[in-house]
Amino acid sequence: MAQRLPLYATAARGTEDLLAAELTALGIGKVRQDRGGVRFFANPIEALRACLWTRIAMRVLYPLSEATVHGAEGLYEAAADVPWEEHLTAESTFAVDATLKDSEHRHSGFVALKVKDAIADRLRAKLGARPDVDSRHPAVRVVAHLAGEALSLSLDLCGEPLYRRGYRAVPTVAPLKETLAAAVLAAAGYVGEEPLFDPMCGSGTLLIEGAFIATRRAPGMSRHFGVEGWPHLGAQAKEILADLKADARKLKRPAPFPITGLDRDEDAVAAARKNIETAGLAPSISLEPGDALTAPPPPAPGLLVTNPPYGDRMKAGGQKGMKAFYFKLGEHLATYAGWRMAVVSGNTAFESAFHARPLSRRKLWNGPIECELLGYPARPG
Ligand SMILES: C[S@@+](CC[C@H](N)C(=O)[O-])C[C@H]1O[C@@H](n2cnc3c(N)ncnc32)[C@H](O)[C@@H]1O
């Protein structure tokens, strides 16, 4: 591997600047923000430190080629031009994940298949044998992204996407992605040195990500990374990661301030408890069932961060009901002196119904849903 690799970390739209700032804080020198991610250069230690510590990136990719392609033939030829023999052996396994945007092809599976065929044929020609495909646990995961006619082919350093932190024990309705929750906390300026409160915590994602920050835990601490299985680099990556994890273990501390949550749905509270336990954060977070419209504030000052229900736009009377809910929420939270607030809302009716003046706003995407993160200053009291 060259000493400094060009890498590309992907992030939810609207959070790229937060990821660029995070990578810079992790000691990465040259970062360049792009739409949907951040380009940077890193040596193997820096790259693996970024994989282990990033809270905001969804994937870290090593781009191998970019080409303009037409039709199925074009896909095959562009993929066959890449020197895969530098990254794979006949004995290693591989898989191809494809994503499409505004492409002439309708099925990502078709694009993945063409790229896979090209890789297999090239390796058979170069090495006399081809590696097997293992779509679940490949040694090398290839990522193909086709935007219009621009095909980019990369290797994925992480394997499983980074938002799969491994603590989501129970499925719940409309959870925030872990990486987006971490981006929201970063945008709100949360560094773990003040109380944190989510009065509509659902599965607990914001609280868990907050507790990771407060306890200085590396989010990748208990996972493996795809690069550990790469035939030419795996052994070196394992050694580097073992050292980085040992250093990370020394930084852990108990949460210095209370992290608390409520939800009026007892099933959500039970799911959040299970997730918190799975994440090993039971001593850092306290939860109870409760109503955000009447709950008294925890002792101030602190950061209230929350992601209220968006409501069902299709349901008769749904929007009217949501406006009334946001209005009551605004009335009640106006009594929370000393709490600054960060609210992720996916309902355009929220801001006016909440009737407080935000100090900051940012658009971000919760998957396909366009949301707004509104920041409110603490009220004196
Ligand atoms: C969009 S979900 C929050 C998802 C959460 N951020 C997560 O990652 O899982 C909204 C949550 O608000 C809760 N909720 C709705 N009305 C509430 C109220 N009056 N008091 C407390 N919780 C409420 C719902 O039960 C639901 O869990």
Ligand as a Chemical Component Dictionary entry (heavy atoms), coordinates in Angstrom:
data_LIG
# 
_chem_comp.id                   LIG 
_chem_comp.type                 NON-POLYMER 
_chem_comp.pdbx_formal_charge   0 
_chem_comp.three_letter_code    LIG 
# 
loop_
_chem_comp_atom.comp_id 
_chem_comp_atom.atom_id 
_chem_comp_atom.alt_atom_id 
_chem_comp_atom.type_symbol 
_chem_comp_atom.charge 
_chem_comp_atom.model_Cartn_x 
_chem_comp_atom.model_Cartn_y 
_chem_comp_atom.model_Cartn_z 
_chem_comp_atom.pdbx_ordinal 
LIG C1  C1  C 0  -39.250 9.797  15.739 1  
LIG S1  S1  S 1  -39.355 8.848  17.206 2  
LIG C2  C2  C 0  -37.799 9.092  17.978 3  
LIG C3  C3  C 0  -36.800 8.130  17.425 4  
LIG C4  C4  C 0  -35.503 8.146  18.190 5  
LIG N1  N1  N 0  -34.739 9.354  17.929 6  
LIG C5  C5  C 0  -34.683 6.912  17.829 7  
LIG O1  O1  O 0  -33.577 7.043  17.286 8  
LIG O2  O2  O -1 -35.163 5.803  18.032 9  
LIG C6  C6  C 0  -40.406 9.836  18.215 10 
LIG C7  C7  C 0  -40.658 9.246  19.605 11 
LIG O3  O3  O 0  -41.436 10.188 20.333 12 
LIG C8  C8  C 0  -42.237 9.463  21.228 13 
LIG N2  N2  N 0  -43.312 10.363 21.715 14 
LIG C9  C9  C 0  -44.363 10.856 21.020 15 
LIG N3  N3  N 0  -45.098 11.668 21.811 16 
LIG C10 C10 C 0  -44.500 11.710 23.025 17 
LIG C11 C11 C 0  -44.751 12.379 24.253 18 
LIG N4  N4  N 0  -45.806 13.186 24.394 19 
LIG N5  N5  N 0  -43.895 12.185 25.276 20 
LIG C12 C12 C 0  -42.835 11.353 25.167 21 
LIG N6  N6  N 0  -42.544 10.682 24.033 22 
LIG C13 C13 C 0  -43.344 10.860 22.959 23 
LIG C14 C14 C 0  -42.703 8.289  20.418 24 
LIG O4  O4  O 0  -43.146 7.241  21.261 25 
LIG C15 C15 C 0  -41.449 7.942  19.623 26 
LIG O5  O5  O 0  -40.699 6.956  20.287 27 
# 
loop_
_chem_comp_bond.comp_id 
_chem_comp_bond.atom_id_1 
_chem_comp_bond.atom_id_2 
_chem_comp_bond.value_order 
_chem_comp_bond.pdbx_ordinal 
LIG C1  S1  SING 1  
LIG S1  C2  SING 2  
LIG S1  C6  SING 3  
LIG C2  C3  SING 4  
LIG C3  C4  SING 5  
LIG C4  N1  SING 6  
LIG C4  C5  SING 7  
LIG C5  O1  DOUB 8  
LIG C5  O2  SING 9  
LIG C6  C7  SING 10 
LIG C7  O3  SING 11 
LIG C7  C15 SING 12 
LIG O3  C8  SING 13 
LIG C8  N2  SING 14 
LIG C8  C14 SING 15 
LIG N2  C9  SING 16 
LIG N2  C13 SING 17 
LIG C9  N3  DOUB 18 
LIG N3  C10 SING 19 
LIG C10 C11 SING 20 
LIG C10 C13 DOUB 21 
LIG C11 N4  SING 22 
LIG C11 N5  DOUB 23 
LIG N5  C12 SING 24 
LIG C12 N6  DOUB 25 
LIG N6  C13 SING 26 
LIG C14 O4  SING 27 
LIG C14 C15 SING 28 
LIG C15 O5  SING 29 
# 
